[in-house]
């Protein structure tokens, strides 16, 4: 299996995104790899880490996402790999829910999104963006911890 982090979809992926897609909501799984230092095209803010530049993007992205009826489902750092082997782990995982694939495409095509995307590009070395379809509500039952042995 070949894994390649990228910043933008290639032509075939853009063509696929242009198709209607599944009915109803989707969740995008984002596996994020940050640059060590932010790389803005105009050279500004070189003192920022890639994570800090991406956090700027995130703060501006969330209102756009909510504006189309989407939401951040989960976001957190990658702590380690439990199964499998990769050359380099991603730094963070984020799950974003969208009302539909077309809503995702429309939002990422707006001038407002293009304006904030500079922070995403400055902060990310690359990412994988995986489209999924929710299979209903995930219910996690908690089990009480066993009493300590005496």
Secondary structure as UniProt FT lines:
FT   HELIX           11..18
FT   STRAND          26..34
FT   TURN            41..42
FT   TURN            44..47
FT   HELIX           50..67
FT   TURN            68..69
FT   STRAND          71..77
FT   STRAND          92..98
FT   HELIX           101..108
FT   HELIX           111..123
FT   STRAND          124..132
//
